[in-house]
């Protein structure tokens, strides 16, 4: 994973996901995560850092997006691309999105947090409750009476 | 955040997912949404509902200007919230009973539009409660009651809000008691730098500006002038006069923005008019960046008769600092006058000239020789301009807004020149002589339009619609005006609907060939994001050939976002009433009525003006996220709602 970067003398950090897979990540990428930063400051840096709350496939996604995010900093086109990717992910696989979001939250990666939160916000914007339930596979857990009351109260919003 | 929770939900792939995210996280995501979307979330599931309830008690910014809610609905959305800083509300259905809900001590910014049913109590209560307010805007106060407003209420407002930096009172100021009016301003916040008022008599303004304050504590010296720190002043007055302009220039030495519009009800006489001598007094301190002088023709047909090129030349001499200039109703000014502005204002970015009936192509003759790079140009009703002027103007490759309404001589060749403007976002071509071929030229260089107005371009046919939406420049459109196109038919609208472009406003006034098919096509339009129905918030079908059949397509679940619908008045009255009952928050507009009432009533128009301003602002906000400068409503309202 580390070989793609062009910085020369970067330190490599080793991380282990909850399902036991080991990742080697450039320090600059790893330090995007405040969780890892804190762990390294606490001097666990020479060993493999365990990430008990993140599975390998999700961690792949996180690293991929961290890199993309670093690239896009001054590239408007890329920014757009990344935004539309978020929409696709939410449409095709809201479940993976939630896991990604959780992982980002757990790893405390500020830049990705903003990005993934914006994805969901953009996705939700202007959609009716029914459509959101359908797209994100959310169960309607209101009682019929509750629902009628809430709909009546909010119908102006999605009339 | 528990691993088990996430893995167990992953095993049941059909199960829920997004709602298992921590509620603080969800709330922070929801806080990025607009208020209607937040309310949609609340009705989705229990988790979201409780998230929203939480959110509403700490959200810092609550803006709801596109729909007028009742006090009961609003009360639920505005629980006690010590973090609320910004509140913007359409008060169309509210009255004094809602004041307690609106006047909150935590606020820094308060914007209330359509306050027709409120009394002066609103002002005094805001003054008492909102001590930290920095910015206040109140529109149409008490205009349903048409009673005078006690000046003491204004006094309480001005003395209470001691931190106020920006104040906008857009209602009939003459309803305050004239004698008391200037003195109450002695209490005004020392921090006030922006003031917008109107309608107000220009004599009241001069008295107000000349007001001096005697300090109660020693030393009893006379303080200069209450409002002397003002940097921005925007007024709608009865007459723009030399003495008004002179007083403003003399007293307000820090002014950077001056925006004056008048509405004469009689032909102005000599001391009550603007002359060359008055213009000469503008910008004595060389700080002015934005200047707008407009003579409104809503009450009588008039213009600045006493200003000619000489006046503009003298003004241009002292106005080299200007970045934006708007001149409306200077009918005697010719190419020489406007060219003197182009040559002396080396920082000019925005130029608007309305009713420049003497302007010819020579006005931009040596445009390329100036160092200017204009971004906004408006030339409404400059009838003599031809393609030559536009070709020369098109050397400003940074143009983002171009307003060529009612420049009758412009044809397809002009569009060929406009087609070379890559950054163009907003284009008005109302009443010009263009054809379908011209529209196709836009595709050559324009990257992404946001707003396009083709009102009254009578040669256009259905073909232009497919040209627009098959080109990349049209796929970003949000606002489209196709009114008064006699050849536009359902075929055109079908291709529009097929394109799936998520339009927000679509106007098709008086297109008689448009029928029910168009309504059905728009209602079932599939825009991005799997919307069933369309994203339209405004649909104007006044004077179209629609029948009873269309009505069931205006009901739920079609047009879920629709806020305003234009329909011919007296058209199936019972159906319209039934629709209004079914969708109480859909505003149904009958233009013939509105225009009939409004033509002589300036209040109506000030509201319309506000809408146009808002639209411009809104368009501009979307236009470029990085661009922070404000659009100062350089396109003023279109006073002719009816085509001539």
HADDOCK unambig.tbl for C-alpha pairs under 7 A between the chains (distance, minus, plus):
assign (segid A and resid 53 and name CA) (segid B and resid 3 and name CA) 5.43 0.50 0.50
assign (segid A and resid 94 and name CA) (segid B and resid 17 and name CA) 6.98 0.50 0.50
assign (segid A and resid 94 and name CA) (segid B and resid 18 and name CA) 6.97 0.50 0.50
assign (segid A and resid 95 and name CA) (segid B and resid 17 and name CA) 5.41 0.50 0.50
assign (segid A and resid 95 and name CA) (segid B and resid 18 and name CA) 6.99 0.50 0.50
assign (segid A and resid 98 and name CA) (segid B and resid 17 and name CA) 6.19 0.50 0.50
assign (segid A and resid 98 and name CA) (segid B and resid 18 and name CA) 5.33 0.50 0.50
assign (segid A and resid 98 and name CA) (segid B and resid 21 and name CA) 6.89 0.50 0.50
assign (segid A and resid 102 and name CA) (segid B and resid 1 and name CA) 6.64 0.50 0.50
assign (segid A and resid 102 and name CA) (segid B and resid 21 and name CA) 6.67 0.50 0.50
assign (segid A and resid 117 and name CA) (segid B and resid 29 and name CA) 5.52 0.50 0.50
assign (segid A and resid 121 and name CA) (segid B and resid 29 and name CA) 5.88 0.50 0.50
assign (segid A and resid 121 and name CA) (segid B and resid 30 and name CA) 6.54 0.50 0.50
assign (segid A and resid 121 and name CA) (segid B and resid 32 and name CA) 6.30 0.50 0.50
assign (segid A and resid 121 and name CA) (segid B and resid 33 and name CA) 6.22 0.50 0.50
assign (segid A and resid 125 and name CA) (segid B and resid 33 and name CA) 6.27 0.50 0.50
assign (segid A and resid 125 and name CA) (segid B and resid 37 and name CA) 5.52 0.50 0.50
assign (segid A and resid 126 and name CA) (segid B and resid 37 and name CA) 5.27 0.50 0.50
assign (segid A and resid 127 and name CA) (segid B and resid 37 and name CA) 6.89 0.50 0.50
assign (segid A and resid 128 and name CA) (segid B and resid 40 and name CA) 5.81 0.50 0.50
assign (segid A and resid 129 and name CA) (segid B and resid 40 and name CA) 5.31 0.50 0.50
assign (segid A and resid 129 and name CA) (segid B and resid 41 and name CA) 6.23 0.50 0.50
assign (segid A and resid 129 and name CA) (segid B and resid 43 and name CA) 5.83 0.50 0.50
assign (segid A and resid 129 and name CA) (segid B and resid 44 and name CA) 4.69 0.50 0.50
assign (segid A and resid 130 and name CA) (segid B and resid 44 and name CA) 6.90 0.50 0.50
assign (segid A and resid 133 and name CA) (segid B and resid 44 and name CA) 6.43 0.50 0.50
assign (segid A and resid 137 and name CA) (segid B and resid 14 and name CA) 6.89 0.50 0.50
assign (segid A and resid 137 and name CA) (segid B and resid 15 and name CA) 6.82 0.50 0.50
assign (segid A and resid 137 and name CA) (segid B and resid 16 and name CA) 5.76 0.50 0.50
assign (segid A and resid 138 and name CA) (segid B and resid 16 and name CA) 5.03 0.50 0.50
assign (segid A and resid 139 and name CA) (segid B and resid 16 and name CA) 6.51 0.50 0.50
assign (segid A and resid 139 and name CA) (segid B and resid 45 and name CA) 6.92 0.50 0.50
assign (segid A and resid 140 and name CA) (segid B and resid 44 and name CA) 6.64 0.50 0.50
assign (segid A and resid 140 and name CA) (segid B and resid 45 and name CA) 5.31 0.50 0.50
assign (segid A and resid 141 and name CA) (segid B and resid 45 and name CA) 5.76 0.50 0.50
assign (segid A and resid 141 and name CA) (segid B and resid 46 and name CA) 6.31 0.50 0.50
assign (segid A and resid 142 and name CA) (segid B and resid 45 and name CA) 6.43 0.50 0.50
assign (segid A and resid 142 and name CA) (segid B and resid 46 and name CA) 6.47 0.50 0.50
assign (segid A and resid 150 and name CA) (segid B and resid 43 and name CA) 5.98 0.50 0.50
assign (segid A and resid 151 and name CA) (segid B and resid 43 and name CA) 6.38 0.50 0.50
assign (segid A and resid 153 and name CA) (segid B and resid 73 and name CA) 6.68 0.50 0.50
assign (segid A and resid 154 and name CA) (segid B and resid 39 and name CA) 5.99 0.50 0.50
assign (segid A and resid 156 and name CA) (segid B and resid 585 and name CA) 5.91 0.50 0.50
assign (segid A and resid 157 and name CA) (segid B and resid 36 and name CA) 4.53 0.50 0.50
assign (segid A and resid 157 and name CA) (segid B and resid 37 and name CA) 6.97 0.50 0.50
assign (segid A and resid 157 and name CA) (segid B and resid 39 and name CA) 6.28 0.50 0.50
assign (segid A and resid 157 and name CA) (segid B and resid 40 and name CA) 6.47 0.50 0.50
assign (segid A and resid 158 and name CA) (segid B and resid 40 and name CA) 6.63 0.50 0.50
assign (segid A and resid 158 and name CA) (segid B and resid 560 and name CA) 5.76 0.50 0.50
assign (segid A and resid 158 and name CA) (segid B and resid 561 and name CA) 6.23 0.50 0.50
assign (segid A and resid 159 and name CA) (segid B and resid 556 and name CA) 6.84 0.50 0.50
assign (segid A and resid 159 and name CA) (segid B and resid 560 and name CA) 5.19 0.50 0.50
assign (segid A and resid 159 and name CA) (segid B and resid 561 and name CA) 6.60 0.50 0.50
assign (segid A and resid 159 and name CA) (segid B and resid 583 and name CA) 6.98 0.50 0.50
